[in-house]
């Protein structure tokens, strides 16, 4: 087996491992490895999260393995491991993508973006999650691909259920899939269209030229390119080269210039295509002294400008290091760090959204509900789901400790929000209609929703003594199930708010 074929096997195995970890994110048992391992191993996420939060994050030390491998072997992660790279190679193979050499002129762009992202992180504002490949592909799988697969499977099952002879076998299959792969309810995420559009744009550029994202955009590739400077595993060309150009044409990242004897080491991902295609076998990639220079076309002046761009971006959205993010009105997952720290640590990977154990719809990606600093951060939306009382999954999968891990007893006592009754919507208060749905679903041992008997006067003058619900503030943990289960059509009669809103809600909103 050639080294190139070995690399393809490695890509397939690591991609299957990525899918396995993605599936295991929502499982409560059987984990033998951290399901956020790929995110922990991402050096760029580690650097920006530690810089942005200004704390050491031990979970991210796994990235030191990738850094060490890059220092010695070069960008082997990009060519042999990265799930985004494997996805792009699959698209490229399916679409017979050409190798447009003009892309080489844009390779320096990713270094400018990296400087901008790092500068913004120093100022306490995270931008890198938009283009980091591990975060990007995890986000796409969670918000777009998985919901589409769920919808497709539901459609197929509904179609086949019309065949009576298949109904019982299908019920058994569907039951087993619900226990292992499929959720009880279809997923819905409000930012799915935006995330899908970004990812599909990346794939579309792959049809234009191979590894366009890796060559011109990927900030992780830029960081690994810089780290690869001392590498000792390098490409070498013998004196008998016939200059046929085959190596130049098959190079995935245009790391071989017109002078076929040279190699742009920052761009080489050790794919071994050049070795495999050489008709006279004069190309090798092996250990030895590296006499070649890095020649990526970027200038110090443009790097400074890129840094200034990072400062400008952070300034326009609010520099959290100088003026910390104020607590917004949205509900964060249980175990979340204080708002300013949460926003700085969160890399928008959506492992927590994937792990959500109810309908999968309580945790949602925010738009500007928490300001531009909190763009795309996860928050709880009780109109689409609720925080399961007996679940800690979202606290177990965060790679940056933006969400701290909680044991079940601690999680049950963790307050993430506070419910209150809108007397203009709640059925007993607004219409004089008896209703105890919210109290029935309240999960706390000592119910946070209680009743007081009051006389209700109807418009025709009739009266009736009704049970009027109210919130016991000290018992409410803010799970949101009362809002989710409220039978009132349209806006519910009970609403989940952030726990910091308690002060202005007292007086007229249902507190006993």
Secondary structure in CASP SS format (residue, H / E / C, confidence):
PFRMAT SS
TARGET T0000
AUTHOR 0000-0000-0000
METHOD secondary structure of the structure
MODEL  1
X C 1.00
X C 1.00
X H 1.00
X H 1.00
X H 1.00
X H 1.00
X H 1.00
X H 1.00
X H 1.00
X H 1.00
X H 1.00
X H 1.00
X H 1.00
X H 1.00
X H 1.00
X H 1.00
X H 1.00
X H 1.00
X H 1.00
X H 1.00
X H 1.00
X H 1.00
X H 1.00
X H 1.00
X C 1.00
X C 1.00
X C 1.00
X C 1.00
X C 1.00
X C 1.00
X C 1.00
X C 1.00
X C 1.00
X C 1.00
X C 1.00
X C 1.00
X H 1.00
X H 1.00
X H 1.00
X H 1.00
X C 1.00
X C 1.00
X H 1.00
X H 1.00
X H 1.00
X H 1.00
X H 1.00
X H 1.00
X H 1.00
X H 1.00
X H 1.00
X H 1.00
X H 1.00
X C 1.00
X C 1.00
X C 1.00
X C 1.00
X H 1.00
X H 1.00
X H 1.00
X H 1.00
X H 1.00
X H 1.00
X H 1.00
X H 1.00
X H 1.00
X H 1.00
X H 1.00
X H 1.00
X H 1.00
X H 1.00
X H 1.00
X H 1.00
X C 1.00
X C 1.00
X H 1.00
X H 1.00
X H 1.00
X H 1.00
X H 1.00
X H 1.00
X C 1.00
X H 1.00
X H 1.00
X H 1.00
X H 1.00
X H 1.00
X H 1.00
X H 1.00
X H 1.00
X H 1.00
X H 1.00
X H 1.00
X H 1.00
X H 1.00
X C 1.00
X C 1.00
X C 1.00
X C 1.00
X C 1.00
X H 1.00
X H 1.00
X H 1.00
X H 1.00
X H 1.00
X H 1.00
X C 1.00
X C 1.00
X H 1.00
X H 1.00
X H 1.00
X H 1.00
X H 1.00
X H 1.00
X H 1.00
X H 1.00
X H 1.00
X H 1.00
X H 1.00
X H 1.00
X H 1.00
X H 1.00
X C 1.00
X C 1.00
X C 1.00
X C 1.00
X C 1.00
X H 1.00
X H 1.00
X H 1.00
X C 1.00
X C 1.00
X H 1.00
X H 1.00
X H 1.00
X H 1.00
X H 1.00
X H 1.00
X H 1.00
X H 1.00
X H 1.00
X H 1.00
X H 1.00
X H 1.00
X H 1.00
X H 1.00
X H 1.00
X H 1.00
X H 1.00
X H 1.00
X H 1.00
X H 1.00
X H 1.00
X H 1.00
X H 1.00
X H 1.00
X H 1.00
X H 1.00
X H 1.00
X H 1.00
X C 1.00
X C 1.00
X C 1.00
X H 1.00
X H 1.00
X H 1.00
X H 1.00
X H 1.00
X H 1.00
X H 1.00
X H 1.00
X H 1.00
X H 1.00
X H 1.00
X H 1.00
X H 1.00
X H 1.00
X H 1.00
X H 1.00
X H 1.00
X C 1.00
X C 1.00
X C 1.00
X C 1.00
X C 1.00
X C 1.00
X C 1.00
X C 1.00
X C 1.00
X C 1.00
X C 1.00
X H 1.00
X H 1.00
X H 1.00
X H 1.00
X H 1.00
X H 1.00
X H 1.00
X H 1.00
X H 1.00
X H 1.00
X H 1.00
X H 1.00
X H 1.00
X H 1.00
X H 1.00
X H 1.00
X H 1.00
X C 1.00
X C 1.00
X C 1.00
X H 1.00
X H 1.00
X H 1.00
X H 1.00
X H 1.00
X H 1.00
X C 1.00
X H 1.00
X H 1.00
X H 1.00
X H 1.00
X H 1.00
X H 1.00
X H 1.00
X H 1.00
X H 1.00
X H 1.00
X H 1.00
X H 1.00
X C 1.00
X C 1.00
X E 1.00
X E 1.00
X E 1.00
X E 1.00
X E 1.00
X C 1.00
X C 1.00
X C 1.00
X C 1.00
X C 1.00
X C 1.00
X C 1.00
X C 1.00
X H 1.00
X H 1.00
X H 1.00
X H 1.00
X H 1.00
X C 1.00
X C 1.00
X C 1.00
X C 1.00
X C 1.00
X C 1.00
X C 1.00
X C 1.00
X C 1.00
X C 1.00
X C 1.00
X C 1.00
X C 1.00
X C 1.00
X C 1.00
X C 1.00
X C 1.00
X C 1.00
X C 1.00
X C 1.00
X C 1.00
X C 1.00
X H 1.00
X H 1.00
X H 1.00
X H 1.00
X H 1.00
X C 1.00
X C 1.00
X C 1.00
X C 1.00
X C 1.00
X E 1.00
X E 1.00
X E 1.00
X E 1.00
X E 1.00
X C 1.00
X C 1.00
X C 1.00
X C 1.00
X C 1.00
X C 1.00
X C 1.00
X C 1.00
X C 1.00
X C 1.00
X C 1.00
X C 1.00
X H 1.00
X H 1.00
X H 1.00
X H 1.00
X H 1.00
X H 1.00
X H 1.00
X H 1.00
X H 1.00
X H 1.00
X H 1.00
X H 1.00
X H 1.00
X H 1.00
X H 1.00
X H 1.00
X H 1.00
X H 1.00
X C 1.00
X C 1.00
X C 1.00
X C 1.00
X C 1.00
X C 1.00
X C 1.00
X C 1.00
X C 1.00
X C 1.00
X C 1.00
X C 1.00
X C 1.00
X E 1.00
X C 1.00
X C 1.00
X C 1.00
X C 1.00
X E 1.00
X C 1.00
X C 1.00
X H 1.00
X H 1.00
X H 1.00
X H 1.00
X H 1.00
X H 1.00
X H 1.00
X C 1.00
X C 1.00
X C 1.00
X C 1.00
X C 1.00
X H 1.00
X H 1.00
X H 1.00
X H 1.00
X H 1.00
X C 1.00
X C 1.00
X C 1.00
X C 1.00
X C 1.00
X C 1.00
X C 1.00
X E 1.00
X E 1.00
X E 1.00
X C 1.00
X C 1.00
X C 1.00
X C 1.00
X C 1.00
X C 1.00
X H 1.00
X H 1.00
X H 1.00
X C 1.00
X C 1.00
X C 1.00
X E 1.00
X E 1.00
X E 1.00
X C 1.00
X C 1.00
X C 1.00
X C 1.00
X C 1.00
X C 1.00
X C 1.00
X C 1.00
X C 1.00
X C 1.00
X C 1.00
X C 1.00
X H 1.00
X H 1.00
X H 1.00
X H 1.00
X C 1.00
X C 1.00
X C 1.00
X C 1.00
X C 1.00
X C 1.00
X E 1.00
X C 1.00
X C 1.00
X C 1.00
X C 1.00
X H 1.00
X H 1.00
X H 1.00
X H 1.00
X H 1.00
X H 1.00
X C 1.00
X C 1.00
X C 1.00
X E 1.00
X E 1.00
X E 1.00
X E 1.00
X E 1.00
X C 1.00
X C 1.00
X C 1.00
X C 1.00
X C 1.00
X H 1.00
X H 1.00
X H 1.00
X H 1.00
X C 1.00
X C 1.00
X C 1.00
X C 1.00
X C 1.00
X C 1.00
X H 1.00
X H 1.00
X H 1.00
X H 1.00
X H 1.00
X C 1.00
X C 1.00
X C 1.00
X C 1.00
X C 1.00
X C 1.00
X C 1.00
X E 1.00
X E 1.00
X E 1.00
X E 1.00
X E 1.00
X E 1.00
X E 1.00
X E 1.00
X E 1.00
X C 1.00
X C 1.00
X C 1.00
X C 1.00
X C 1.00
X E 1.00
X E 1.00
X E 1.00
X E 1.00
X E 1.00
X E 1.00
X E 1.00
X E 1.00
X E 1.00
X C 1.00
X C 1.00
X C 1.00
X C 1.00
X C 1.00
X C 1.00
X C 1.00
X C 1.00
X C 1.00
X H 1.00
X H 1.00
X H 1.00
X H 1.00
X H 1.00
X C 1.00
X C 1.00
X C 1.00
X C 1.00
X C 1.00
X C 1.00
X C 1.00
X C 1.00
X E 1.00
X E 1.00
X E 1.00
X E 1.00
X E 1.00
X H 1.00
X H 1.00
X H 1.00
X H 1.00
X H 1.00
X H 1.00
X H 1.00
X C 1.00
X C 1.00
X C 1.00
X C 1.00
X C 1.00
X E 1.00
X C 1.00
END
